[in-house]
Amino acid sequence: MAADARVLRGDRNHRAGRLAEESALREYERAGHRLVAARWRGKRGEVDLILRDGPTLVFAEVKAGATHAAAWAAPDGR
């Protein structure tokens, strides 16, 4: 039973993360940024969104949380 709950929690978290990324992308695009890549994977990990703001590249790590403060506290430096 615990394994089933873990799978369901993982699925819910995955969907919440995707929805957060889609929401963030809409906000960036509304502000005039252009998407370069989504969920880009390199040797050292993944970047959720890479966008262009004129000549500037913007790298965005998107976090979902129950509150804005919880999402803000989520990145851990990796």
C-alpha positions as CSV (number, residue, x, y, z in Angstrom):
1,M,0.0,0.0,0.0
2,A,2.8,2.4,0.8
3,A,4.3,1.9,-2.7
4,D,1.0,2.8,-4.3
5,A,0.8,6.0,-2.2
6,R,4.3,6.8,-3.2
7,V,3.5,6.3,-6.9
8,L,0.4,8.5,-6.7
9,R,2.4,11.2,-4.8
10,G,5.1,11.1,-7.4
11,D,2.6,11.4,-10.3
12,R,0.8,14.3,-8.5
13,N,4.1,16.1,-8.0
14,H,5.2,15.5,-11.6
15,R,1.9,17.0,-12.9
16,A,2.1,19.9,-10.5
17,G,5.6,20.6,-11.7
18,R,4.6,20.5,-15.4
19,L,1.7,22.9,-14.7
20,A,4.0,25.3,-12.8
21,E,6.4,25.2,-15.8
22,E,3.6,26.0,-18.2
23,S,2.3,28.8,-16.0
24,A,5.8,30.3,-15.7
25,L,6.3,30.0,-19.5
26,R,3.0,31.9,-20.2
27,E,4.2,34.7,-17.8
28,Y,7.6,34.9,-19.5
29,E,6.0,35.0,-22.9
30,R,3.5,37.6,-21.8
31,A,6.5,39.7,-20.8
32,G,8.0,39.4,-24.3
33,H,10.5,36.5,-23.7
34,R,10.9,33.8,-26.3
35,L,11.3,30.2,-25.4
36,V,14.6,28.6,-26.5
37,A,14.3,25.2,-24.8
38,A,12.2,23.5,-22.2
39,R,13.5,20.8,-19.8
40,W,17.0,21.0,-21.3
41,R,19.2,18.2,-20.0
42,G,22.9,18.4,-19.7
43,K,25.6,16.4,-17.9
44,R,25.0,18.2,-14.6
45,G,21.2,18.2,-14.6
46,E,18.1,19.9,-16.1
47,V,17.1,23.5,-16.7
48,D,13.4,23.9,-16.8
49,L,13.2,26.9,-19.1
50,I,15.7,28.7,-21.3
51,L,14.4,31.9,-22.8
52,R,15.6,34.8,-24.7
53,D,15.0,38.4,-23.6
54,G,16.5,40.3,-26.5
55,P,20.2,39.5,-26.4
56,T,20.0,38.0,-23.0
57,L,19.5,34.3,-22.2
58,V,17.4,33.6,-19.1
59,F,17.7,30.3,-17.3
60,A,14.6,29.5,-15.2
61,E,14.3,26.9,-12.5
62,V,10.6,26.5,-11.8
63,K,9.3,25.3,-8.4
64,A,5.8,24.6,-7.4
65,G,4.7,25.0,-3.8
66,A,1.7,25.3,-1.6
67,T,2.7,29.0,-1.1
68,H,4.9,31.4,-3.0
69,A,7.3,31.3,0.0
70,A,7.5,27.5,-0.1
71,A,8.3,27.5,-3.8
72,W,10.9,30.3,-3.3
73,A,12.6,28.2,-0.6
74,A,12.7,25.0,-2.7
75,P,15.9,25.4,-4.8
76,D,18.8,23.8,-3.1
77,G,21.8,25.0,-5.1
78,R,22.4,21.9,-7.2
